[in-house]
Amino acid sequence: MASMTTSKVSRYDGHGREHVVHVTKSGPRRRLACDTCGWRQNAQFLPWLKAQEHLAEAHQATVDPSA
């Protein structure tokens, strides 16, 4: 059985609200899940980029908290 690991991509919108997409990895598969709207998607390649795109397009969340 493959072990599961989880990471997250978080961004802030113009109102200072944090939006988070969790990236769950199980073997070669990655599953994306947005805490804000419930959006879910499988991603084999570049899951963190897809998570960033979702946050920017769906929530206008573009401010990186680590920057």
CNS distance restraints for C-alpha pairs under 8 A (distance, minus, plus):
assign (resid   2 and name CA) (resid  26 and name CA) 6.00 0.50 0.50
assign (resid   2 and name CA) (resid  27 and name CA) 5.51 0.50 0.50
assign (resid   3 and name CA) (resid  26 and name CA) 6.04 0.50 0.50
assign (resid   3 and name CA) (resid  27 and name CA) 7.06 0.50 0.50
assign (resid   4 and name CA) (resid  24 and name CA) 6.80 0.50 0.50
assign (resid   4 and name CA) (resid  25 and name CA) 5.49 0.50 0.50
assign (resid   4 and name CA) (resid  26 and name CA) 4.64 0.50 0.50
assign (resid   4 and name CA) (resid  27 and name CA) 7.44 0.50 0.50
assign (resid   5 and name CA) (resid  24 and name CA) 5.74 0.50 0.50
assign (resid   5 and name CA) (resid  25 and name CA) 5.20 0.50 0.50
assign (resid   5 and name CA) (resid  26 and name CA) 6.76 0.50 0.50
assign (resid   6 and name CA) (resid  22 and name CA) 6.74 0.50 0.50
assign (resid   6 and name CA) (resid  23 and name CA) 5.57 0.50 0.50
assign (resid   6 and name CA) (resid  24 and name CA) 4.36 0.50 0.50
assign (resid   6 and name CA) (resid  25 and name CA) 6.17 0.50 0.50
assign (resid   7 and name CA) (resid  22 and name CA) 5.82 0.50 0.50
assign (resid   7 and name CA) (resid  23 and name CA) 5.20 0.50 0.50
assign (resid   7 and name CA) (resid  24 and name CA) 6.52 0.50 0.50
assign (resid   8 and name CA) (resid  20 and name CA) 6.58 0.50 0.50
assign (resid   8 and name CA) (resid  21 and name CA) 5.62 0.50 0.50
assign (resid   8 and name CA) (resid  22 and name CA) 4.28 0.50 0.50
assign (resid   8 and name CA) (resid  23 and name CA) 5.59 0.50 0.50
assign (resid   9 and name CA) (resid  20 and name CA) 5.71 0.50 0.50
assign (resid   9 and name CA) (resid  21 and name CA) 5.27 0.50 0.50
assign (resid   9 and name CA) (resid  22 and name CA) 6.40 0.50 0.50
assign (resid   9 and name CA) (resid  23 and name CA) 7.60 0.50 0.50
assign (resid   9 and name CA) (resid  48 and name CA) 6.75 0.50 0.50
assign (resid   9 and name CA) (resid  51 and name CA) 6.64 0.50 0.50
assign (resid   9 and name CA) (resid  52 and name CA) 6.94 0.50 0.50
assign (resid  10 and name CA) (resid  18 and name CA) 6.68 0.50 0.50
assign (resid  10 and name CA) (resid  19 and name CA) 5.57 0.50 0.50
assign (resid  10 and name CA) (resid  20 and name CA) 4.36 0.50 0.50
assign (resid  10 and name CA) (resid  21 and name CA) 6.40 0.50 0.50
assign (resid  10 and name CA) (resid  64 and name CA) 7.01 0.50 0.50
assign (resid  10 and name CA) (resid  65 and name CA) 7.18 0.50 0.50
assign (resid  11 and name CA) (resid  18 and name CA) 5.78 0.50 0.50
assign (resid  11 and name CA) (resid  19 and name CA) 5.50 0.50 0.50
assign (resid  11 and name CA) (resid  20 and name CA) 6.69 0.50 0.50
assign (resid  11 and name CA) (resid  52 and name CA) 7.95 0.50 0.50
assign (resid  11 and name CA) (resid  55 and name CA) 7.08 0.50 0.50
assign (resid  11 and name CA) (resid  61 and name CA) 5.33 0.50 0.50
assign (resid  11 and name CA) (resid  62 and name CA) 5.64 0.50 0.50
assign (resid  11 and name CA) (resid  63 and name CA) 5.27 0.50 0.50
assign (resid  11 and name CA) (resid  64 and name CA) 5.02 0.50 0.50
assign (resid  11 and name CA) (resid  65 and name CA) 6.20 0.50 0.50
assign (resid  12 and name CA) (resid  16 and name CA) 5.56 0.50 0.50
assign (resid  12 and name CA) (resid  17 and name CA) 5.37 0.50 0.50
assign (resid  12 and name CA) (resid  18 and name CA) 4.47 0.50 0.50
assign (resid  12 and name CA) (resid  19 and name CA) 6.07 0.50 0.50
assign (resid  12 and name CA) (resid  61 and name CA) 4.88 0.50 0.50
assign (resid  12 and name CA) (resid  62 and name CA) 6.09 0.50 0.50
assign (resid  12 and name CA) (resid  63 and name CA) 4.94 0.50 0.50
assign (resid  12 and name CA) (resid  64 and name CA) 6.64 0.50 0.50
assign (resid  12 and name CA) (resid  65 and name CA) 6.99 0.50 0.50
assign (resid  13 and name CA) (resid  17 and name CA) 5.63 0.50 0.50
assign (resid  13 and name CA) (resid  18 and name CA) 6.71 0.50 0.50
assign (resid  13 and name CA) (resid  19 and name CA) 7.59 0.50 0.50
assign (resid  13 and name CA) (resid  59 and name CA) 6.96 0.50 0.50
assign (resid  13 and name CA) (resid  60 and name CA) 5.69 0.50 0.50
assign (resid  13 and name CA) (resid  61 and name CA) 3.81 0.50 0.50
assign (resid  13 and name CA) (resid  62 and name CA) 6.11 0.50 0.50
assign (resid  13 and name CA) (resid  63 and name CA) 6.45 0.50 0.50
assign (resid  14 and name CA) (resid  60 and name CA) 7.50 0.50 0.50
assign (resid  14 and name CA) (resid  61 and name CA) 7.01 0.50 0.50
assign (resid  14 and name CA) (resid  63 and name CA) 7.99 0.50 0.50
assign (resid  18 and name CA) (resid  61 and name CA) 7.78 0.50 0.50
assign (resid  19 and name CA) (resid  34 and name CA) 7.77 0.50 0.50
assign (resid  19 and name CA) (resid  35 and name CA) 7.00 0.50 0.50
assign (resid  19 and name CA) (resid  36 and name CA) 6.14 0.50 0.50
assign (resid  19 and name CA) (resid  55 and name CA) 7.04 0.50 0.50
assign (resid  19 and name CA) (resid  59 and name CA) 7.67 0.50 0.50
assign (resid  19 and name CA) (resid  61 and name CA) 6.90 0.50 0.50
assign (resid  20 and name CA) (resid  34 and name CA) 5.97 0.50 0.50
assign (resid  20 and name CA) (resid  35 and name CA) 5.68 0.50 0.50
assign (resid  20 and name CA) (resid  36 and name CA) 6.98 0.50 0.50
assign (resid  20 and name CA) (resid  55 and name CA) 7.87 0.50 0.50
assign (resid  21 and name CA) (resid  32 and name CA) 6.45 0.50 0.50
assign (resid  21 and name CA) (resid  33 and name CA) 5.37 0.50 0.50
assign (resid  21 and name CA) (resid  34 and name CA) 4.23 0.50 0.50
assign (resid  21 and name CA) (resid  35 and name CA) 6.11 0.50 0.50
assign (resid  21 and name CA) (resid  51 and name CA) 6.08 0.50 0.50
assign (resid  21 and name CA) (resid  55 and name CA) 7.75 0.50 0.50
assign (resid  22 and name CA) (resid  31 and name CA) 7.97 0.50 0.50
assign (resid  22 and name CA) (resid  32 and name CA) 5.70 0.50 0.50
assign (resid  22 and name CA) (resid  33 and name CA) 5.27 0.50 0.50
assign (resid  22 and name CA) (resid  34 and name CA) 6.40 0.50 0.50
assign (resid  22 and name CA) (resid  35 and name CA) 7.63 0.50 0.50
assign (resid  23 and name CA) (resid  30 and name CA) 6.44 0.50 0.50
assign (resid  23 and name CA) (resid  31 and name CA) 5.65 0.50 0.50
assign (resid  23 and name CA) (resid  32 and name CA) 4.78 0.50 0.50
assign (resid  23 and name CA) (resid  33 and name CA) 6.76 0.50 0.50
assign (resid  23 and name CA) (resid  47 and name CA) 7.12 0.50 0.50
assign (resid  23 and name CA) (resid  48 and name CA) 7.37 0.50 0.50
assign (resid  24 and name CA) (resid  30 and name CA) 5.47 0.50 0.50
assign (resid  24 and name CA) (resid  31 and name CA) 5.12 0.50 0.50
assign (resid  24 and name CA) (resid  32 and name CA) 6.54 0.50 0.50
assign (resid  25 and name CA) (resid  29 and name CA) 5.81 0.50 0.50
assign (resid  25 and name CA) (resid  30 and name CA) 4.49 0.50 0.50
assign (resid  25 and name CA) (resid  31 and name CA) 6.55 0.50 0.50
assign (resid  26 and name CA) (resid  30 and name CA) 6.40 0.50 0.50
assign (resid  28 and name CA) (resid  44 and name CA) 7.04 0.50 0.50
assign (resid  29 and name CA) (resid  42 and name CA) 7.37 0.50 0.50
assign (resid  29 and name CA) (resid  43 and name CA) 6.96 0.50 0.50
assign (resid  29 and name CA) (resid  44 and name CA) 5.74 0.50 0.50
assign (resid  30 and name CA) (resid  42 and name CA) 5.88 0.50 0.50
assign (resid  30 and name CA) (resid  43 and name CA) 5.34 0.50 0.50
assign (resid  30 and name CA) (resid  44 and name CA) 5.93 0.50 0.50
assign (resid  30 and name CA) (resid  47 and name CA) 6.87 0.50 0.50
assign (resid  31 and name CA) (resid  40 and name CA) 7.24 0.50 0.50
assign (resid  31 and name CA) (resid  41 and name CA) 5.93 0.50 0.50
assign (resid  31 and name CA) (resid  42 and name CA) 4.57 0.50 0.50
assign (resid  31 and name CA) (resid  43 and name CA) 6.10 0.50 0.50
assign (resid  31 and name CA) (resid  47 and name CA) 7.93 0.50 0.50
assign (resid  32 and name CA) (resid  39 and name CA) 7.90 0.50 0.50
assign (resid  32 and name CA) (resid  40 and name CA) 5.40 0.50 0.50
assign (resid  32 and name CA) (resid  41 and name CA) 5.16 0.50 0.50
assign (resid  32 and name CA) (resid  42 and name CA) 6.09 0.50 0.50
assign (resid  32 and name CA) (resid  43 and name CA) 7.15 0.50 0.50
assign (resid  32 and name CA) (resid  47 and name CA) 7.21 0.50 0.50
assign (resid  32 and name CA) (resid  51 and name CA) 6.97 0.50 0.50
assign (resid  33 and name CA) (resid  38 and name CA) 6.42 0.50 0.50
assign (resid  33 and name CA) (resid  39 and name CA) 5.73 0.50 0.50
assign (resid  33 and name CA) (resid  40 and name CA) 4.51 0.50 0.50
assign (resid  33 and name CA) (resid  41 and name CA) 6.79 0.50 0.50
assign (resid  34 and name CA) (resid  38 and name CA) 5.11 0.50 0.50
assign (resid  34 and name CA) (resid  39 and name CA) 5.17 0.50 0.50
assign (resid  34 and name CA) (resid  40 and name CA) 6.51 0.50 0.50
assign (resid  35 and name CA) (resid  39 and name CA) 7.90 0.50 0.50
assign (resid  43 and name CA) (resid  47 and name CA) 5.41 0.50 0.50
assign (resid  43 and name CA) (resid  50 and name CA) 7.84 0.50 0.50
assign (resid  46 and name CA) (resid  50 and name CA) 6.47 0.50 0.50
assign (resid  47 and name CA) (resid  51 and name CA) 6.14 0.50 0.50
assign (resid  48 and name CA) (resid  52 and name CA) 6.20 0.50 0.50
assign (resid  49 and name CA) (resid  53 and name CA) 6.18 0.50 0.50
assign (resid  50 and name CA) (resid  54 and name CA) 6.19 0.50 0.50
assign (resid  51 and name CA) (resid  55 and name CA) 6.30 0.50 0.50
assign (resid  52 and name CA) (resid  56 and name CA) 6.19 0.50 0.50
assign (resid  52 and name CA) (resid  62 and name CA) 7.91 0.50 0.50
assign (resid  53 and name CA) (resid  57 and name CA) 6.00 0.50 0.50
assign (resid  54 and name CA) (resid  58 and name CA) 5.62 0.50 0.50
assign (resid  54 and name CA) (resid  59 and name CA) 7.53 0.50 0.50
assign (resid  55 and name CA) (resid  59 and name CA) 5.24 0.50 0.50
assign (resid  55 and name CA) (resid  60 and name CA) 6.32 0.50 0.50
assign (resid  55 and name CA) (resid  61 and name CA) 5.32 0.50 0.50
assign (resid  55 and name CA) (resid  62 and name CA) 7.09 0.50 0.50
assign (resid  56 and name CA) (resid  60 and name CA) 4.46 0.50 0.50
assign (resid  56 and name CA) (resid  61 and name CA) 4.89 0.50 0.50
assign (resid  56 and name CA) (resid  62 and name CA) 5.45 0.50 0.50
assign (resid  57 and name CA) (resid  61 and name CA) 7.83 0.50 0.50
assign (resid  63 and name CA) (resid  67 and name CA) 7.99 0.50 0.50
